[in-house]
Amino acid sequence: MKKYLFIIQVVLVFLLSGVPDCIVEAENIVKIKRVAVMPFGTFTVGDISVDVTRLISDCLAKNEFKIISHDVLENFLVKRRIRGTEFLNGSDIREMGVILKTDVLILGSVDLFEDGENPQTAINARMIDCLDASVVWADSISHTGDDFATFLGLGRITSLKKLIEITVEELLSDLPSTVNSTSSSVNPIEIGHAGFFPDVLRGGETTRISIEVKEITGNLQDIKAFILDSEIDLKTEDGKQYTGTIQAPVADGTYSLKIYVYDQLNRLYVIDSAAGLTVHSSPPQVTLLFPQSLISPNNDGINDYIQFFPELVKTIRLETWRIEIVDEGDNIVRSEEGFGTLPTGFSWRGEDNQYKIVKDGTYFCRLFVEDKAGNKMVTAKDKITVDKTPPEIAVTATGESEESLTMALETKDISKIAEWKVIVYDKTGVEAGRFEGTENIPASIVCPLEKASKKSLNSTEECLFTYSLEARDVAGNRLQVEKQPLKRPEPEITEIGFEKKIDEWVEDF
């Protein structure tokens, strides 16, 4: 009696505690029967042409898998504009499983086929469960002909075609025959695509939404979409593509789209963060930096170009950018524009849009940007000086005495003088004085005279002294003058003196 009571108790505990996990797992194991093979391609190496997709399909058929027809699979891919494995997503694979009634999908690639005395192969593949798009098996294998050589080189494979066949068979030798089904956790309806157009805009502006619904194992009864607590009015013509419009929230930020779908049994499934909407109402903050503001485009290796470095203060998505260089009249001489991300830097070599060197003078640079939301920003005008001309320096003798010679120096240049040197020689070619310095050249120089130079001073010849001159401005332009005569300034004829002569002539008349 006690024995029967114990058995009854065990049965009651079993019934009350539910079915053990081991039994549940056994019920979830599904045998793989139908297999779809994504194209691996046909490869031609020398005189050998190998259809790898056919080899894999034949190998699977030998292992008693039923292969989905290549034409049927291709028709499915073409209708959904899937041009390769990189375009497949989870919903496509699940939809493939339902429509083609396939259990798994085999895909992969050929990494290496090389012919020769020692041929080489390398192939990889993976198996995808078409119920939940999970990877249930993956492997890769590579071989060379020498891998099969034994003592004295016997057994070496020299045929690439044979080596490929062996590699494929070995790759697929450990394929699983079952998968663990988890259909209870798979949504019967899936969102193939959802997005806003535009997905970045200013607060209060209107955007359009597009949602693609894929019925995997169930039928859609109803669908609702929300941004925060605002419901989007959705419309459809075919029950697959839904569209609507919504006014963006006022506050800046990123907002997630939440979708609620109901199947034919009125069961609710929630798809959170199906798409994102970014609200950005402030203009982009951008700066334009450059280490120098002077350019001397004369191909002397010094300041031949200038570099600009744009920098976004905040990381935002730009739509367009444009950099302009204008003259003092605000006329554009050089411009460049693009889309999306700003380049790391710009270079200007003093050319206009016709690739001709611009004239010396003052120019200005500015950067225009517009973000995805339509907000615009332009930087302040930054001054640039173009100077490709050497300095002009006129040297004349303005005063003479027994003790010294006075010279006047008149400098003309857009840029400042960086360094200079003047050497004065007497009539005999002997150096009478040397003067040099940095930055600005003085307006006058007094050169002390030795006895030899004093004698030259009393001579009746017009040019007694000569000079040499070197100067470089901050732009890098150089002036060099070698032993030029030091001239005296021309006498000025005043207007008063001219009138006096006229009066005297009248009196003489």
MARDREN-146648 format. One record per residue (C-alpha): residue number from 1; residue in one letter; x, y negated, z negated. Coordinates in nm, 3 decimals, padded with zeros to 5 digits. Each point is the difference from the previous one (the first is absolute). Example, Ala and Ser with C-alpha at 12.3 -4.5 7.8 and 13.67 -1.06 7.14 Angstrom:
2
REC  resi  resn       c1       c2       c3
REC     1     a   01.230   00.450  -00.780
REC     2     s   00.137  -00.344   00.066
***
This chain:
509
REC  resi  resn       c1       c2       c3
REC     1     m   00.000   00.000   00.000
REC     2     k   00.277  -00.242  -00.092
REC     3     k   00.173   00.083   00.326
REC     4     y  -00.307  -00.101   00.202
REC     5     l  -00.039  -00.320  -00.201
REC     6     f   00.361  -00.095   00.079
REC     7     i  -00.055   00.060   00.371
REC     8     i  -00.314  -00.217  -00.008
REC     9     q   00.197  -00.277  -00.176
REC    10     v   00.275   00.012   00.264
REC    11     v  -00.257  -00.022   00.278
REC    12     l  -00.169  -00.297  -00.167
REC    13     v   00.332  -00.183  -00.043
REC    14     f   00.079   00.071   00.366
REC    15     l  -00.334  -00.138   00.113
REC    16     l   00.010  -00.306  -00.224
REC    17     s   00.361  -00.091   00.081
REC    18     g  -00.054   00.012   00.377
REC    19     v   00.186   00.186   00.270
REC    20     p   00.372   00.044  -00.071
REC    21     d   00.248  -00.207   00.204
REC    22     c   00.146   00.309   00.160
REC    23     i  -00.337   00.090   00.151
REC    24     v  -00.059  -00.360   00.119
REC    25     e   00.338  -00.003   00.165
REC    26     a  -00.073   00.329   00.174
REC    27     e  -00.323  -00.142   00.138
REC    28     n   00.185  -00.312   00.130
REC    29     i   00.254   00.198   00.201
REC    30     v  -00.091  -00.011   00.371
REC    31     k   00.158   00.215   00.269
REC    32     i   00.149  -00.193   00.291
REC    33     k  -00.161   00.112   00.324
REC    34     r   00.001  -00.287   00.250
REC    35     v   00.308  -00.214   00.066
REC    36     a   00.047  -00.316   00.209
REC    37     v   00.351  -00.074   00.130
REC    38     m   00.098  -00.359   00.074
REC    39     p   00.221  -00.029   00.312
REC    40     f   00.371   00.058  -00.067
REC    41     g   00.088  -00.077   00.362
REC    42     t   00.172   00.164   00.294
REC    43     f   00.378  -00.036   00.014
REC    44     t   00.231   00.033   00.297
REC    45     v   00.368   00.067  -00.069
REC    46     g   00.201   00.059   00.315
REC    47     d  -00.186   00.265   00.199
REC    48     i  -00.204   00.113  -00.301
REC    49     s  -00.355  -00.126  -00.067
REC    50     v  -00.163   00.104  -00.328
REC    51     d  -00.361  -00.069  -00.106
REC    52     v   00.042  -00.003  -00.379
REC    53     t  -00.373  -00.044  -00.062
REC    54     r  -00.071   00.319   00.195
REC    55     l   00.270   00.192  -00.188
REC    56     i  -00.143  -00.106  -00.337
REC    57     s  -00.357   00.083   00.106
REC    58     d   00.103   00.346   00.126
REC    59     c   00.189   00.069  -00.321
REC    60     l  -00.305  -00.097  -00.209
REC    61     a  -00.225   00.220   00.214
REC    62     k   00.229   00.297  -00.068
REC    63     n  -00.060  -00.063  -00.370
REC    64     e  -00.377   00.035   00.062
REC    65     f  -00.082  -00.374  -00.020
REC    66     k  -00.263  -00.128   00.243
REC    67     i   00.140  -00.300   00.188
REC    68     i  -00.219  -00.297   00.094
REC    69     s   00.015  -00.054   00.377
REC    70     h   00.247  -00.267   00.106
REC    71     d  -00.265  -00.161   00.224
REC    72     v  -00.251  -00.016  -00.287
REC    73     l   00.258  -00.159  -00.232
REC    74     e   00.115  -00.246   00.267
REC    75     n  -00.359  -00.106   00.065
REC    76     f  -00.046  -00.071  -00.372
REC    77     l   00.322  -00.208  -00.011
REC    78     v  -00.083  -00.197   00.316
REC    79     k  -00.346  -00.097  -00.120
REC    80     r   00.149  -00.141  -00.318
REC    81     r   00.299  -00.159   00.178
REC    82     i   00.247   00.202  -00.202
REC    83     r   00.319  -00.003   00.210
REC    84     g   00.225   00.189  -00.242
REC    85     t   00.046   00.133  -00.352
REC    86     e   00.100  -00.345  -00.126
REC    87     f  -00.354  -00.122   00.075
REC    88     l  -00.173   00.275  -00.201
REC    89     n  -00.152  -00.089  -00.335
REC    90     g  -00.178   00.201  -00.266
REC    91     s  -00.349  -00.068   00.129
REC    92     d   00.102   00.103   00.355
REC    93     i   00.133   00.333  -00.128
REC    94     r  -00.310   00.065  -00.208
REC    95     e  -00.224  -00.091   00.294
REC    96     m   00.204   00.233   00.220
REC    97     g  -00.065   00.280  -00.245
REC    98     v  -00.377  -00.053   00.013
REC    99     i  -00.042  -00.058   00.374
REC   100     l   00.250   00.259   00.124
REC   101     k  -00.077   00.241  -00.285
REC   102     t   00.368   00.043  -00.071
REC   103     d   00.145   00.087  -00.339
REC   104     v   00.348  -00.146   00.035
REC   105     l   00.206  -00.220   00.232
REC   106     i   00.360   00.080   00.097
REC   107     l   00.220  -00.294   00.097
REC   108     g   00.370  -00.076   00.012
REC   109     s   00.281  -00.090   00.238
REC   110     v   00.309   00.127   00.177
REC   111     d   00.313  -00.158  -00.146
REC   112     l   00.264   00.158   00.223
REC   113     f   00.031   00.217   00.311
REC   114     e   00.353   00.024   00.140
REC   115     d   00.126   00.243   00.259
REC   116     g   00.355   00.127   00.057
REC   117     e   00.225   00.286  -00.107
REC   118     n  -00.132  -00.044  -00.353
REC   119     p  -00.364  -00.123   00.037
REC   120     q  -00.166  -00.182  -00.290
REC   121     t  -00.361  -00.043  -00.116
REC   122     a  -00.178  -00.186  -00.281
REC   123     i  -00.380  -00.003  -00.053
REC   124     n  -00.225  -00.113  -00.287
REC   125     a  -00.370   00.063  -00.062
REC   126     r  -00.267  -00.039  -00.266
REC   127     m  -00.352   00.133  -00.058
REC   128     i  -00.281  -00.239  -00.097
REC   129     d  -00.323   00.113  -00.167
REC   130     c  -00.280  -00.149   00.212
REC   131     l  -00.235  -00.006  -00.298
REC   132     d   00.187  -00.260  -00.206
REC   133     a   00.296  -00.089   00.231
REC   134     s   00.252   00.131  -00.253
REC   135     v   00.330   00.164   00.097
REC   136     v  -00.011   00.370  -00.086
REC   137     w   00.328   00.108   00.161
REC   138     a   00.307  -00.160   00.156
REC   139     d   00.333   00.132   00.123
REC   140     s   00.287  -00.078   00.236
REC   141     i   00.262   00.225   00.152
REC   142     s   00.307  -00.034   00.220
REC   143     h   00.221   00.255   00.174
REC   144     t   00.304   00.028   00.221
REC   145     g   00.095   00.293   00.221
REC   146     d   00.293   00.077  -00.229
REC   147     d  -00.239   00.059  -00.294
REC   148     f  -00.076   00.346   00.142
REC   149     a   00.360   00.099   00.075
REC   150     t   00.134   00.299  -00.190
REC   151     f   00.346   00.160  -00.005
REC   152     l   00.203  -00.080   00.312
REC   153     g  -00.269  -00.248   00.107
REC   154     l  -00.254   00.266   00.086
REC   155     g  -00.363  -00.109  -00.007
REC   156     r   00.069  -00.365   00.081
REC   157     i  -00.294  -00.163   00.182
REC   158     t   00.096  -00.201   00.307
REC   159     s  -00.351  -00.055   00.142
REC   160     l  -00.168  -00.316  -00.126
REC   161     k  -00.345   00.132   00.091
REC   162     k   00.048   00.314  -00.204
REC   163     l   00.138  -00.202  -00.292
REC   164     i  -00.309  -00.225   00.006
REC   165     e  -00.233   00.304  -00.010
REC   166     i   00.186   00.144  -00.298
REC   167     t  -00.006  -00.339  -00.179
REC   168     v  -00.377  -00.038   00.047
REC   169     e  -00.074   00.351  -00.125
REC   170     e   00.217  -00.049  -00.308
REC   171     l  -00.154  -00.344  -00.068
REC   172     l  -00.354   00.142  -00.007
REC   173     s   00.084   00.327  -00.175
REC   174     d  -00.103  -00.122  -00.345
REC   175     l  -00.323  -00.181   00.090
REC   176     p  -00.265   00.038  -00.272
REC   177     s  -00.311   00.199   00.096
REC   178     t  -00.232  -00.178  -00.247
REC   179     v  -00.062  -00.348  -00.141
REC   180     n  -00.144  -00.105  -00.332
REC   181     s  -00.331  -00.173   00.081
REC   182     t  -00.095  -00.307  -00.206
REC   183     s  -00.316  -00.095   00.188
REC   184     s  -00.173  -00.128  -00.314
REC   185     s   00.243  -00.293  -00.021
REC   186     v  -00.024  -00.096   00.367
REC   187     n  -00.235  -00.280   00.103
REC   188     p  -00.246   00.111   00.267
REC   189     i   00.015  -00.349   00.154
REC   190     e   00.319  -00.195   00.054
REC   191     i   00.092  -00.352   00.108
REC   192     g   00.211   00.028   00.314
REC   193     h   00.086  -00.368   00.006
REC   194     a  -00.102  -00.317  -00.180
REC   195     g   00.135  -00.350   00.048
REC   196     f  -00.066  -00.375  -00.003
REC   197     f   00.052  -00.221   00.305
REC   198     p   00.169  -00.223  -00.095
REC   199     d   00.130   00.159  -00.317
REC   200     v   00.176  -00.321  -00.115
REC   201     l  -00.196  -00.325  -00.015
REC   202     r  -00.081  -00.306  -00.207
REC   203     g  -00.257   00.001  -00.277
REC   204     g  -00.358  -00.038   00.118
REC   205     e   00.071   00.097   00.361
REC   206     t  -00.188   00.283   00.171
REC   207     t   00.159   00.332   00.097
REC   208     r  -00.131   00.303   00.186
REC   209     i   00.020   00.355  -00.136
REC   210     s   00.015   00.325   00.197
REC   211     i  -00.049   00.347  -00.154
REC   212     e   00.030   00.335   00.178
REC   213     v  -00.181   00.292  -00.166
REC   214     k   00.094   00.364   00.063
REC   215     e  -00.238   00.277  -00.103
REC   216     i   00.221   00.289  -00.106
REC   217     t  -00.226   00.259  -00.165
REC   218     g  -00.309  -00.210  -00.072
REC   219     n  -00.232  -00.255   00.160
REC   220     l  -00.005  -00.368  -00.093
REC   221     q  -00.321  -00.119  -00.162
REC   222     d   00.098  -00.356  -00.099
REC   223     i   00.306  -00.224  -00.031
REC   224     k   00.066  -00.318  -00.199
REC   225     a   00.307  -00.225  -00.015
REC   226     f   00.099  -00.259  -00.261
REC   227     i   00.261  -00.270  -00.064
REC   228     l  -00.013  -00.065  -00.374
REC   229     d  -00.377  -00.007  -00.063
REC   230     s  -00.093  -00.130   00.346
REC   231     e  -00.161   00.261   00.224
REC   232     i   00.080  -00.012   00.371
REC   233     d  -00.293   00.040   00.236
REC   234     l   00.108   00.285   00.231
REC   235     k  -00.143   00.076   00.343
REC   236     t   00.052   00.297   00.233
REC   237     e  -00.116   00.125   00.337
REC   238     d   00.136   00.355   00.001
REC   239     g   00.019   00.085  -00.371
REC   240     k   00.379   00.016   00.018
REC   241     q   00.122  -00.356   00.048
REC   242     y  -00.128  -00.258  -00.253
REC   243     t   00.062  -00.373   00.019
REC   244     g  -00.088  -00.303  -00.209
REC   245     t   00.115  -00.345  -00.111
REC   246     i   00.082  -00.147  -00.339
REC   247     q   00.110  -00.334  -00.137
REC   248     a   00.336   00.026  -00.173
REC   249     p   00.027  -00.083  -00.372
REC   250     v   00.122  -00.350  -00.081
REC   251     a   00.288   00.093  -00.233
REC   252     d   00.334   00.108   00.147
REC   253     g   00.079   00.368  -00.039
REC   254     t  -00.035   00.347   00.152
REC   255     y  -00.342   00.165  -00.017
REC   256     s  -00.072   00.371   00.050
REC   257     l  -00.285   00.141   00.205
REC   258     k  -00.206   00.261  -00.182
REC   259     i  -00.224   00.234   00.200
REC   260     y  -00.284   00.218  -00.129
REC   261     v  -00.127   00.283   00.223
REC   262     y  -00.295   00.234  -00.057
REC   263     d  -00.034   00.340   00.168
REC   264     q  -00.319   00.179   00.104
REC   265     l  -00.040   00.131  -00.355
REC   266     n   00.020  -00.359  -00.131
REC   267     r   00.334   00.071  -00.169
REC   268     l   00.211  -00.311  -00.051
REC   269     y   00.368  -00.020   00.101
REC   270     v   00.210  -00.308  -00.078
REC   271     i   00.290  -00.110   00.221
REC   272     d   00.198  -00.263  -00.187
REC   273     s   00.254  -00.238   00.158
REC   274     a  -00.099   00.105   00.351
REC   275     a   00.135  -00.331   00.131
REC   276     g   00.143  -00.326  -00.134
REC   277     l  -00.095  -00.363   00.055
REC   278     t   00.252  -00.273  -00.083
REC   279     v  -00.115  -00.354  -00.077
REC   280     h   00.266  -00.269   00.033
REC   281     s  -00.102  -00.366   00.007
REC   282     s   00.329  -00.173  -00.081
REC   283     p   00.245  -00.102   00.274
REC   284     p   00.320   00.205   00.017
REC   285     q   00.297  -00.140  -00.187
REC   286     v   00.310   00.008   00.219
REC   287     t   00.337  -00.175  -00.005
REC   288     l   00.260  -00.046   00.271
REC   289     l   00.358   00.003  -00.122
REC   290     f   00.322  -00.072   00.191
REC   291     p   00.352  -00.047  -00.140
REC   292     q   00.093  -00.288   00.232
REC   293     s  -00.178  -00.280   00.183
REC   294     l   00.266  -00.071   00.264
REC   295     i   00.063   00.177   00.328
REC   296     s   00.270  -00.051   00.262
REC   297     p  -00.088   00.228   00.294
REC   298     n   00.320  -00.035   00.202
REC   299     n   00.130   00.360  -00.032
REC   300     d   00.306  -00.096  -00.203
REC   301     g  -00.085   00.253  -00.272
REC   302     i  -00.093  -00.269  -00.255
REC   303     n  -00.368  -00.065  -00.082
REC   304     d  -00.104   00.130   00.343
REC   305     y  -00.333   00.116  -00.140
REC   306     i  -00.223  -00.045  -00.300
REC   307     q  -00.193   00.270  -00.188
REC   308     f  -00.339  -00.034  -00.165
REC   309     f  -00.129   00.243  -00.264
REC   310     p  -00.380   00.008  -00.055
REC   311     e  -00.126   00.130  -00.330
REC   312     l  -00.352   00.084  -00.113
REC   313     v  -00.048  -00.103  -00.362
REC   314     k  -00.286   00.251  -00.031
REC   315     t  -00.027   00.333   00.178
REC   316     i  -00.296  -00.044   00.234
REC   317     r  -00.098   00.134   00.341
REC   318     l   00.080  -00.250   00.272
REC   319     e  -00.183  -00.013   00.331
REC   320     t   00.229  -00.235   00.196
REC   321     w   00.309  -00.217  -00.045
REC   322     r   00.162  -00.272   00.210
REC   323     i   00.323  -00.194  -00.044
REC   324     e   00.049  -00.332   00.178
REC   325     i   00.290  -00.240   00.049
REC   326     v  -00.108  -00.350   00.104
REC   327     d   00.182  -00.322   00.085
REC   328     e  -00.054  -00.340  -00.162
REC   329     g  -00.300  -00.058   00.227
REC   330     d  -00.161   00.322  -00.131
REC   331     n   00.049   00.168   00.339
REC   332     i   00.058   00.376  -00.020
REC   333     v   00.344   00.093   00.133
REC   334     r   00.019   00.358  -00.127
REC   335     s  -00.265   00.240  -00.134
REC   336     e  -00.049   00.366  -00.079
REC   337     e  -00.303   00.190  -00.125
REC   338     g  -00.111   00.348  -00.098
REC   339     f  -00.252   00.214  -00.185
REC   340     g   00.004   00.168  -00.338
REC   341     t   00.305   00.007  -00.222
REC   342     l   00.240  -00.294   00.006
REC   343     p   00.348   00.073   00.139
REC   344     t   00.279  -00.004  -00.255
REC   345     g   00.154  -00.300   00.176
REC   346     f   00.010  -00.225   00.306
REC   347     s   00.303  -00.135   00.186
REC   348     w   00.015  -00.316   00.211
REC   349     r   00.294  -00.072   00.231
REC   350     g  -00.108  -00.347   00.100
REC   351     e  -00.199   00.112   00.305
REC   352     d  -00.343  -00.112   00.116
REC   353     n  -00.269   00.230   00.137
REC   354     q   00.172  -00.011   00.341
REC   355     y   00.326   00.118  -00.167
REC   356     k   00.176  -00.333   00.060
REC   357     i   00.206  -00.166  -00.272
REC   358     v  -00.188  -00.292  -00.154
REC   359     k   00.139  -00.352  -00.033
REC   360     d   00.177  -00.122  -00.311
REC   361     g  -00.239  -00.143  -00.254
REC   362     t  -00.241   00.074  -00.281
REC   363     y  -00.244   00.291   00.014
REC   364     f  -00.245   00.158  -00.241
REC   365     c  -00.094   00.361  -00.074
REC   366     r  -00.329   00.129  -00.140
REC   367     l  -00.171   00.337  -00.044
REC   368     f  -00.369   00.071   00.055
REC   369     v  -00.165   00.313  -00.146
REC   370     e  -00.355   00.135  -00.007
REC   371     d  -00.107   00.293  -00.215
REC   372     k  -00.255   00.272   00.079
REC   373     a  -00.273  -00.200  -00.171
REC   374     g   00.058  -00.303   00.228
REC   375     n   00.174  -00.218  -00.260
REC   376     k   00.271  -00.219   00.155
REC   377     m   00.317  -00.156  -00.135
REC   378     v   00.276  -00.214   00.153
REC   379     t   00.330  -00.085  -00.166
REC   380     a   00.130  -00.356  -00.029
REC   381     k   00.219  -00.134   00.281
REC   382     d   00.364   00.078  -00.076
REC   383     k   00.258  -00.223   00.167
REC   384     i   00.266   00.145   00.231
REC   385     t   00.281  -00.198   00.160
REC   386     v   00.139   00.107   00.338
REC   387     d   00.351  -00.132   00.064
REC   388     k   00.216   00.159   00.266
REC   389     t   00.199  -00.314   00.093
REC   390     p   00.347  -00.081  -00.142
REC   391     p   00.034  -00.324  -00.198
REC   392     e   00.081  -00.323   00.188
REC   393     i   00.277  -00.205  -00.169
REC   394     a   00.141  -00.324   00.143
REC   395     v   00.336  -00.119  -00.142
REC   396     t   00.126  -00.357   00.062
REC   397     a   00.274  -00.221  -00.147
REC   398     t  -00.157  -00.299  -00.174
REC   399     g   00.293  -00.150  -00.192
REC   400     e   00.378  -00.013   00.033
REC   401     s   00.275  -00.130  -00.222
REC   402     e   00.364   00.062  -00.078
REC   403     e  -00.103   00.234  -00.280
REC   404     s  -00.305   00.190   00.125
REC   405     l  -00.238   00.091   00.276
REC   406     t  -00.376  -00.009  -00.060
REC   407     m  -00.232   00.229   00.198
REC   408     a  -00.379   00.007   00.025
REC   409     l  -00.179   00.335   00.035
REC   410     e  -00.359   00.016   00.129
REC   411     t  -00.172   00.340  -00.033
REC   412     k  -00.317   00.119   00.174
REC   413     d  -00.146   00.343  -00.085
REC   414     i  -00.334   00.151  -00.101
REC   415     s   00.169   00.205  -00.271
REC   416     k   00.235  -00.098  -00.276
REC   417     i   00.376   00.036   00.046
REC   418     a   00.142   00.297  -00.188
REC   419     e   00.375  -00.071   00.050
REC   420     w   00.220  -00.235   00.205
REC   421     k   00.366  -00.089   00.071
REC   422     v   00.163  -00.301   00.175
REC   423     i   00.372  -00.020   00.093
REC   424     v   00.155  -00.329   00.122
REC   425     y   00.316  -00.006   00.217
REC   426     d   00.222  -00.295   00.095
REC   427     k   00.141  -00.075   00.345
REC   428     t   00.281   00.250  -00.038
REC   429     g  -00.246   00.279  -00.091
REC   430     v   00.105   00.008  -00.363
REC   431     e  -00.281   00.060  -00.247
REC   432     a  -00.080  -00.328  -00.170
REC   433     g  -00.281   00.122  -00.226
REC   434     r  -00.227   00.295  -00.074
REC   435     f  -00.347  -00.028  -00.152
REC   436     e  -00.254   00.276  -00.074
REC   437     g  -00.292   00.081  -00.221
REC   438     t  -00.338   00.164  -00.037
REC   439     e  -00.353  -00.125   00.047
REC   440     n  -00.045  -00.348   00.149
REC   441     i   00.275  -00.170   00.200
REC   442     p   00.088  -00.348  -00.138
REC   443     a  -00.091  -00.303   00.210
REC   444     s   00.362  -00.123  -00.002
REC   445     i   00.350   00.132  -00.070
REC   446     v   00.313  -00.202  -00.085
REC   447     c   00.322   00.163   00.121
REC   448     p   00.327  -00.127  -00.162
REC   449     l   00.277  -00.063   00.257
REC   450     e   00.365   00.094  -00.017
REC   451     k   00.277  -00.212   00.164
REC   452     a  -00.013   00.189   00.330
REC   453     s  -00.370  -00.053   00.020
REC   454     k   00.032  -00.370  -00.083
REC   455     k   00.231  -00.047   00.297
REC   456     s  -00.258   00.168   00.219
REC   457     l  -00.258  -00.238  -00.138
REC   458     n   00.189  -00.305   00.142
REC   459     s   00.020   00.150   00.348
REC   460     t  -00.196  -00.161   00.283
REC   461     e  -00.135   00.335   00.130
REC   462     e  -00.377   00.045  -00.021
REC   463     c  -00.010   00.342  -00.171
REC   464     l   00.268   00.060  -00.256
REC   465     f  -00.161   00.251  -00.232
REC   466     t  -00.176   00.334   00.072
REC   467     y  -00.212   00.222  -00.216
REC   468     s  -00.127   00.357  -00.031
REC   469     l  -00.335   00.084  -00.154
REC   470     e  -00.176   00.315  -00.125
REC   471     a  -00.348   00.008  -00.150
REC   472     r  -00.263   00.267  -00.079
REC   473     d  -00.359  -00.064  -00.103
REC   474     v  -00.205   00.220  -00.235
REC   475     a  -00.166   00.163   00.302
REC   476     g   00.337   00.134   00.110
REC   477     n   00.047  -00.229   00.303
REC   478     r   00.364  -00.107   00.049
REC   479     l   00.166  -00.307   00.156
REC   480     q   00.370   00.003   00.097
REC   481     v   00.194  -00.294   00.146
REC   482     e   00.372   00.033   00.085
REC   483     k   00.226  -00.314   00.004
REC   484     q  -00.234  -00.257   00.145
REC   485     p   00.107  -00.369   00.024
REC   486     l  -00.117  -00.209  -00.293
REC   487     k  -00.180  -00.289   00.165
REC   488     r  -00.086  -00.339  -00.138
REC   489     p  -00.363  -00.113   00.002
REC   490     e  -00.119  -00.204   00.297
REC   491     p  -00.040  -00.374  -00.077
REC   492     e  -00.361  -00.111  -00.023
REC   493     i  -00.119  -00.298   00.208
REC   494     t  -00.256  -00.193  -00.198
REC   495     e  -00.299  -00.171   00.154
REC   496     i   00.101  -00.331  -00.161
REC   497     g   00.340   00.007   00.169
REC   498     f  -00.164   00.055   00.337
REC   499     e  -00.231  -00.300  -00.041
REC   500     k   00.296  -00.219  -00.100
REC   501     k   00.180   00.078   00.323
REC   502     i  -00.311  -00.095   00.197
REC   503     d  -00.021  -00.336  -00.180
REC   504     e   00.367  -00.074   00.068
REC   505     w  -00.045   00.080   00.370
REC   506     v  -00.297  -00.243   00.022
REC   507     e   00.208  -00.274  -00.163
REC   508     d   00.288   00.056   00.241
REC   509     f  -00.248  -00.027   00.288
***
